[in-house]
């Protein structure tokens, strides 16, 4: 009788397990190298959202974790990541497709590329996402904390002069003219303003 009672107690669990294993995988989330790299980067960055905490603890559903991975990050979080943290993520950058990366996330990719000495690649990413990424535009002029690399080279604005947002960013840069060396200011006016912004 005891064995019969134990067996009957486990019957619901057995039925549940059979239901799980027999059920076809509908709506199964699949990731390629790009999404997996984004997921790894986001886990290293951390976050305060309930969804991120659940994902970190392995309690979020696949779809919730998929949505979190594809979501953008805030400008505040983007600007709070130190170079030390980014340097540990450099190896993942090569797997991220910039055309599919969230706009603000691209600012972290640019900084990571610069940290790894890939200046040409960083400049290319800058020109691709400048118009759609507020965080990338802020990288060009905002003075960041000491733990974060200085603003991007102002000369990069030459590549995006056709965008209206570039004029706004250039004015932010020019507002710091008192802090610039004479040669830097002359280059800014001659090679960026006169050569690229006025003709456009």
C-alpha positions as CSV (number, residue, x, y, z in Angstrom):
1,X,0.0,0.0,0.0
2,X,2.8,2.4,0.8
3,X,4.5,1.7,-2.5
4,X,1.1,2.3,-4.2
5,X,0.8,5.6,-2.4
6,X,4.3,6.8,-3.3
7,X,3.7,5.8,-6.9
8,X,0.4,7.7,-7.1
9,X,2.1,10.7,-5.5
10,X,4.7,10.9,-8.3
11,X,2.1,10.3,-11.1
12,X,1.3,14.0,-11.6
13,X,5.0,14.9,-11.8
14,X,5.6,12.0,-14.3
15,X,2.7,13.3,-16.4
16,X,4.0,16.8,-16.3
17,X,7.5,15.7,-17.4
18,X,6.0,13.6,-20.2
19,X,4.0,16.6,-21.3
20,X,7.2,18.7,-21.4
21,X,9.2,16.2,-23.3
22,X,6.5,15.2,-25.8
23,X,5.4,18.8,-26.5
24,X,6.9,20.2,-29.8
25,X,9.3,23.1,-29.4
26,X,7.0,26.0,-30.5
27,X,8.3,29.5,-30.5
28,X,11.8,28.3,-29.6
29,X,14.3,31.2,-29.5
30,X,17.4,30.8,-31.5
31,X,20.5,33.1,-31.4
32,X,23.3,33.6,-33.8
33,X,26.8,34.7,-32.9
34,X,25.7,38.4,-33.0
35,X,22.9,37.9,-30.4
36,X,25.0,35.6,-28.2
37,X,27.8,38.2,-28.1
38,X,25.3,41.0,-27.2
39,X,23.9,38.7,-24.5
40,X,27.4,38.1,-23.1
41,X,28.2,41.8,-23.1
42,X,25.0,42.7,-21.4
43,X,25.5,40.2,-18.7
44,X,29.0,41.7,-18.0
45,X,27.5,45.2,-17.8
46,X,24.8,44.1,-15.4
47,X,21.7,46.2,-14.7
48,X,18.9,46.9,-12.3
49,X,15.9,45.8,-14.2
50,X,13.8,42.9,-12.9
51,X,14.1,41.2,-16.2
52,X,17.9,41.3,-16.1
53,X,18.0,39.9,-12.6
54,X,15.8,37.0,-13.6
55,X,17.9,36.4,-16.6
56,X,21.1,36.4,-14.6
57,X,19.6,34.0,-12.1
58,X,18.3,31.7,-14.9
59,X,14.6,32.4,-14.1
60,X,13.6,34.4,-17.1
61,X,11.8,32.7,-20.0
62,X,13.7,32.4,-23.3
63,X,11.5,35.1,-24.8
64,X,12.1,37.5,-21.9
65,X,15.8,36.9,-22.2
66,X,15.7,37.4,-26.0
67,X,13.8,40.7,-25.6
68,X,16.4,41.9,-23.0
69,X,19.3,41.0,-25.3
70,X,17.9,42.9,-28.2
71,X,16.9,46.0,-26.1
72,X,19.0,49.1,-26.1
73,X,20.7,50.5,-23.0
74,X,20.3,54.0,-21.5
75,X,22.7,56.8,-22.2
76,X,23.4,56.9,-18.5
77,X,24.4,53.2,-18.4
78,X,26.4,53.6,-21.5
79,X,28.4,56.5,-20.1
80,X,29.0,54.8,-16.7
81,X,30.9,51.8,-18.1
82,X,34.6,52.2,-17.4
83,X,37.4,51.5,-19.8
84,X,38.5,48.6,-17.6
85,X,35.2,46.8,-18.0
86,X,35.1,47.5,-21.7
87,X,38.6,46.2,-22.2
88,X,37.4,42.8,-20.9
89,X,34.8,42.7,-23.6
90,X,37.0,43.6,-26.6
91,X,37.1,40.0,-27.9
92,X,33.3,39.9,-28.2
93,X,33.1,43.0,-30.5
94,X,34.2,41.1,-33.6
95,X,31.0,39.0,-33.4
96,X,28.6,41.9,-33.2
97,X,26.9,43.1,-36.4
98,X,26.8,46.9,-36.1
99,X,23.8,47.1,-38.5
100,X,21.8,45.1,-36.0
101,X,23.2,46.5,-32.7
102,X,20.9,48.8,-30.7
103,X,21.8,52.5,-31.3
104,X,23.2,53.5,-27.9
105,X,24.9,50.1,-27.6
106,X,27.0,51.2,-30.5
107,X,28.7,53.8,-28.4
108,X,30.2,51.0,-26.3
109,X,31.3,49.2,-29.4
110,X,33.2,52.3,-30.6
111,X,34.9,52.7,-27.3
112,X,35.9,49.0,-27.2
113,X,37.3,49.3,-30.7
114,X,39.4,52.3,-29.7
115,X,40.7,50.5,-26.7
116,X,41.8,47.6,-28.9
117,X,43.6,50.0,-31.3
118,X,41.0,49.5,-34.1
119,X,40.7,53.2,-34.9
120,X,39.6,52.8,-38.6
121,X,36.9,50.4,-37.6
122,X,35.7,52.6,-34.8
123,X,35.5,55.6,-37.2
124,X,33.4,53.5,-39.6
125,X,31.0,52.5,-36.9
126,X,30.7,56.2,-35.8
127,X,29.7,57.3,-39.3
128,X,27.2,54.5,-39.6
129,X,25.3,55.1,-36.4
130,X,25.9,58.8,-35.7
131,X,22.4,59.9,-36.9
132,X,20.5,57.4,-34.9
133,X,22.5,57.1,-31.7
134,X,22.3,59.9,-29.1
135,X,25.0,58.2,-27.0
136,X,27.4,58.1,-30.0
137,X,26.8,61.9,-30.7
138,X,27.5,62.6,-27.0
139,X,30.8,60.7,-27.3
140,X,32.0,63.4,-29.7
141,X,31.8,66.3,-27.3
142,X,31.0,65.4,-23.8
143,X,33.7,65.4,-21.2
144,X,33.5,62.0,-19.6
145,X,34.8,60.8,-16.2
146,X,38.6,59.9,-15.8
147,X,37.8,56.2,-16.0
148,X,36.4,56.7,-19.5
149,X,38.4,57.6,-22.6
150,X,38.2,61.3,-23.7
151,X,35.7,62.4,-26.4
152,X,36.2,61.0,-29.9
153,X,38.4,62.9,-32.4
154,X,36.6,65.9,-33.6
155,X,37.8,65.2,-37.2
156,X,35.4,62.3,-37.3
157,X,32.5,64.9,-37.6
158,X,33.8,65.5,-41.2
159,X,32.3,62.1,-42.1
160,X,28.8,63.0,-40.9
161,X,28.6,66.7,-41.8
162,X,25.6,66.0,-44.0
163,X,23.5,65.2,-40.9
164,X,21.7,68.1,-39.1
165,X,22.7,66.6,-35.8
166,X,26.4,67.0,-36.7
167,X,26.0,70.8,-36.6
168,X,24.6,70.6,-33.1
169,X,27.5,68.4,-31.9
170,X,30.0,70.7,-33.6
171,X,28.7,73.7,-31.7
172,X,29.1,71.8,-28.4
173,X,32.7,71.1,-29.4
174,X,33.3,74.7,-30.4
175,X,31.9,75.9,-27.1
176,X,35.1,74.5,-25.4
177,X,37.4,76.7,-27.6
178,X,38.9,78.3,-24.5
179,X,40.2,74.9,-23.4
180,X,41.8,74.1,-26.7
181,X,45.4,74.6,-27.9
182,X,45.7,77.2,-30.7
183,X,46.7,74.5,-33.2
184,X,43.7,72.3,-32.3
185,X,41.3,75.2,-32.7
186,X,42.8,76.2,-36.1
187,X,42.5,72.6,-37.3
188,X,38.9,72.4,-36.1
189,X,37.9,75.6,-38.0
190,X,40.0,74.9,-41.1
191,X,39.7,71.2,-41.6
192,X,36.3,70.5,-40.1
193,X,34.2,73.7,-40.3
194,X,35.4,75.3,-43.5
195,X,36.2,72.1,-45.4
196,X,33.1,70.0,-44.5
197,X,30.3,71.9,-42.7
198,X,30.1,75.1,-44.8
199,X,30.1,73.3,-48.2
200,X,27.4,71.0,-47.0
